[in-house]
């Protein structure tokens, strides 16, 4: 029997509040989970996450910032940065549950209980910096997951592939001097947050372990396929990862309201297949993806379905 693909999620991810009309809304969970329940193959195994380990947050974030988010969760809805990132009742616990979902997924894959997994969580995380919230993100879930995979399970080389519409500036900042993590990002440029130029390649010992692939507005499946064939796959194969993490944002979809890229759900499925094959070649298929963006509810559900089915395909 082949090992199952896991979907690690919970309705409590809807508890993190945002203002009415905010793109990163609780409906990303409440509208999506019922659709996936009815559409996904029964062979996809649903798993509840455990609560994350608060001590692990300090592997990425400053203690003063962690306390700030926790204190904000004891008050009404407040703005944590100068733009669009809010926290309120349940925000700290929901973000900690997102970390726990990634940890749960890694544990299951590392132990051989699952082939691979998706942690379907909110809030997203890849913009969160060591000392600051940013871009809807409170804690950098995928960065914490990378440190967890290294420290708890002993994996040395972690590949993080980020295909969100927006550049994962927080993840890049956290690992830019670290040669044990290869960070690859495909993202629209120009666009928020204004980082992610091809010239940004890491610093110090981490120079050459950041690969930014800016995509022009209007890019779609064909352009992403070329980027994978010419840049992503050679870099990933050269790195020979022990574990693969994906910052799986789906806001580069052609229907998403926040960008100008034209990916289809079939395009996301193809990228999923290609990165799953990288994991198969180098680390016995060990791959965990973590939901980042995706703000058109119907497109998000279709992309998640395509992503999970591509993870499961053998």
C-alpha positions in Angstrom: 0.0 0.0 0.0 1.4 3.4 -0.9 1.7 5.9 1.9 -1.1 8.5 2.1 -1.0 12.2 1.3 -2.2 14.2 4.4 -4.3 17.3 4.7 -3.5 18.9 8.0 -6.2 21.5 8.9 -8.9 22.5 11.3 -12.0 24.8 11.3 -10.3 26.8 14.1 -8.1 28.5 11.5 -11.1 30.7 10.8 -10.8 32.2 14.3 -8.1 34.7 13.5 -10.1 37.9 12.8 -9.7 40.5 10.1 -11.8 43.6 9.2 -14.8 43.2 7.0 -13.7 43.2 3.3 -10.1 42.2 4.1 -8.7 39.7 1.5 -7.3 37.4 4.2 -10.6 36.5 5.6 -12.0 33.6 7.7 -14.0 32.6 4.7 -10.7 31.2 3.2 -11.3 28.4 5.7 -15.1 28.3 6.2 -15.8 28.3 2.4 -12.9 26.0 1.4 -13.1 23.1 3.8 -16.6 21.9 2.9 -15.8 22.0 -0.8 -12.6 20.0 -0.3 -14.6 17.5 1.8 -16.8 16.8 -1.1 -14.3 17.0 -3.9 -11.1 15.3 -2.7 -10.4 11.6 -3.2 -11.2 9.6 -0.1 -7.6 8.4 -0.1 -6.4 11.9 1.1 -6.2 11.5 4.8 -7.4 14.4 6.9 -5.5 15.0 10.1 -6.1 17.5 13.0 -3.0 19.6 13.9 -1.6 19.8 17.4 -0.9 23.2 19.0 2.5 24.5 18.1 5.3 24.8 20.5 5.6 28.4 21.6 9.3 27.9 22.4 9.9 27.1 18.7 8.8 30.6 17.7 12.1 31.9 19.1 14.0 29.9 16.5 12.8 32.6 14.0 11.3 35.5 15.9 12.5 37.9 18.6 10.9 37.3 22.1 9.7 40.9 22.2 7.8 40.5 18.9 6.3 37.2 20.1 5.0 38.9 23.2 3.6 41.8 21.2 1.5 39.4 19.1 0.3 37.5 22.2 -0.6 40.7 24.0 -2.5 42.0 20.9 -4.6 38.8 21.1 -5.9 39.9 24.5 -7.4 43.0 23.1 -9.8 44.1 20.3 -8.7 44.0 16.7 -5.6 46.1 16.2 -3.3 47.0 13.3 0.2 45.4 13.9 2.0 47.1 11.1 1.6 50.3 9.0 -0.5 48.6 6.3 -2.7 45.6 6.5 -1.8 43.1 9.2 -4.2 42.8 12.1 -4.4 40.8 15.3 -7.2 40.3 17.7 -8.9 37.7 19.9 -7.6 34.2 19.0 -4.9 35.5 16.6 -2.0 34.3 18.7 -3.5 30.9 19.2 -4.5 30.5 15.6 -1.0 31.4 14.4 0.4 29.0 16.9 -1.9 26.3 15.6 -0.6 27.0 12.1 2.9 26.3 13.3 1.6 23.1 15.0 0.0 22.0 11.7 3.3 22.3 9.9 5.0 20.4 12.8 2.4 17.7 12.7 2.8 17.3 8.9 6.6 17.1 9.2 6.4 14.5 12.0 4.1 12.3 10.0 6.2 12.5 6.9 9.5 12.1 8.8 8.2 9.0 10.6 7.1 7.3 7.4 3.4 7.5 8.3 2.7 9.7 5.2 4.2 10.3 1.8 3.8 14.1 1.9 1.3 16.6 3.3 -0.3 20.0 3.0 -0.9 22.2 6.0 -4.0 24.2 5.1 -3.7 27.1 7.6 -4.2 30.8 8.2 -2.9 33.4 8.7 -0.2 33.1 6.0 3.4 33.5 7.1 6.1 34.2 4.5 6.2 38.0 4.9 6.6 37.8 8.7 10.1 39.1 9.6 12.0 38.3 12.8 10.8 41.5 14.5 7.7 42.5 12.7 4.3 41.5 11.2 3.9 42.2 7.5 1.6 41.4 4.6 -1.2 39.6 6.5 1.5 37.4 8.3 2.1 37.1 12.0 4.6 34.2 12.4 6.7 32.8 9.5 5.3 29.3 9.6 7.4 27.8 6.8 10.6 29.2 8.3 9.8 27.8 11.7 9.0 24.5 10.0 12.4 24.5 8.4 14.1 25.0 11.8 11.9 22.3 13.3 12.8 19.8 10.6 16.5 20.5 11.2 16.4 20.5 15.0 13.8 17.9 15.8 14.5 15.5 13.0 18.1 16.2 12.0 17.6 17.1 8.4 20.5 19.2 7.3 19.6 20.7 3.9 16.1 22.2 3.6 14.7 23.4 0.3 11.9 26.1 0.5 10.1 26.7 -2.7 7.8 29.7 -2.6 5.4 30.2 -5.6 3.1 32.8 -3.9 2.2 35.8 -6.0 4.2 38.0 -3.6 7.9 37.6 -2.8 8.5 35.9 0.6 10.7 38.6 1.9 10.5 37.4 5.5 11.6 33.9 4.7 14.5 35.3 2.6 15.6 37.6 5.4 15.6 34.8 8.0 17.8 32.5 5.8 19.8 34.9 3.7 23.1 34.1 5.5 22.3 30.4 6.0 23.8 27.8 3.5 21.7 25.0 5.0 18.5 26.4 3.5 18.0 27.0 -0.3 15.2 29.5 -0.8 13.7 29.7 -4.3 10.9 32.2 -5.0 8.8 32.8 -8.1 6.7 35.9 -7.8 5.3 38.8 -9.7 7.5 41.8 -10.0 6.9 44.7 -9.8 4.5 44.1 -6.8 4.4 44.3 -3.0 6.6 44.0 -1.0 9.2 45.3 -3.6 11.9 42.8 -2.8 12.9 39.6 -4.6 15.1 41.0 -7.4 17.2 38.4 -9.2 20.3 40.2 -7.8 19.3 39.2 -4.3 21.3 35.9 -3.9 22.0 35.7 -0.1 24.8 37.1 2.0 27.9 35.8 3.6 27.9 32.0 4.0 24.4 32.0 2.4 25.4 33.7 -0.8 24.1 31.6 -3.7 21.5 29.9 -1.6 18.7 32.4 -2.5 17.3 32.2 -6.0 14.7 34.8 -7.0 12.8 34.4 -10.2 10.7 37.5 -10.8 7.8 36.9 -13.2 6.4 39.7 -15.4 2.7 40.6 -15.2 0.8 38.4 -17.6 3.0 35.3 -17.0 1.2 32.0 -16.9 1.7 28.3 -17.1 4.1 28.3 -20.0 6.4 30.9 -18.4 6.4 29.1 -15.1 7.2 25.8 -16.8 10.2 27.4 -18.5 11.4 28.9 -15.1 11.1 25.4 -13.6 13.0 23.7 -16.4 15.7 26.3 -16.7 16.2 27.5 -13.1 14.2 25.8 -10.3 14.9 22.1 -11.1 18.7 22.5 -11.8 19.1 24.5 -8.5 17.0 22.0 -6.5 18.8 19.0 -7.9 22.2 20.6 -7.3 21.3 21.3 -3.7 20.1 17.7 -3.0 17.7 18.6 -0.2 17.0 16.3 2.8 13.5 17.8 3.1 11.3 20.0 0.8 9.0 22.7 2.0 6.6 24.6 -0.3 5.2 28.0 0.5 2.1 27.3 -1.5 0.3 30.5 -2.3 -2.3 30.3 -4.9 -2.8 34.1 -5.6 -0.8 33.8 -8.8 -4.0 32.2 -10.2 -5.5 34.1 -13.1 -8.7 34.7 -11.2 -7.1 36.1 -8.0 -7.9 39.8 -7.3 -4.5 40.8 -5.9 -2.2 40.2 -8.9 -1.7 40.1 -12.6 -0.4 36.6 -13.2 -2.3 34.0 -15.2 -1.6 30.6 -13.7 -4.3 27.9 -13.9 -5.0 25.2 -11.5 -3.4 22.8 -14.0 -0.3 25.0 -13.8 -0.2 24.6 -10.1 -0.7 20.9 -10.4 2.3 20.7 -12.8 4.5 22.6 -10.5 3.4 20.3 -7.7 4.3 17.3 -9.7 7.8 18.7 -10.6 8.7 19.6 -7.0 7.3 16.2 -5.8 9.6 14.5 -8.2 12.6 16.5 -6.8 11.7 15.2 -3.3 11.4 11.7 -4.8 14.9 11.9 -6.3 16.7 13.3 -3.3 14.8 12.7 0.0 12.5 9.7 -0.3 9.6 12.0 -1.2 9.7 14.0 2.0 7.6 17.2 1.2 5.3 19.4 3.2 3.5 22.4 1.7 2.1 25.2 3.8 -0.8 27.5 2.5 0.2 31.1 2.0 -2.0 33.4 -0.2 -5.0 32.8 -2.4 -7.9 35.2 -2.2 -10.5 34.2 -4.8 -12.4 31.6 -2.8 -13.5 29.5 -5.8 -10.1 29.5 -7.4 -8.4 28.7 -4.1 -10.6 25.6 -3.6 -9.9 24.4 -7.1 -6.1 25.0 -6.7 -6.0 23.2 -3.4 -7.8 20.2 -4.9 -5.4 20.2 -7.9 -2.3 20.5 -5.6 -3.4 17.7 -3.3 -4.3 15.4 -6.1 -0.8 16.1 -7.7 0.9 15.4 -4.4 -0.9 12.1 -4.2 -0.3 10.9 -7.8 2.3 8.2 -8.1 
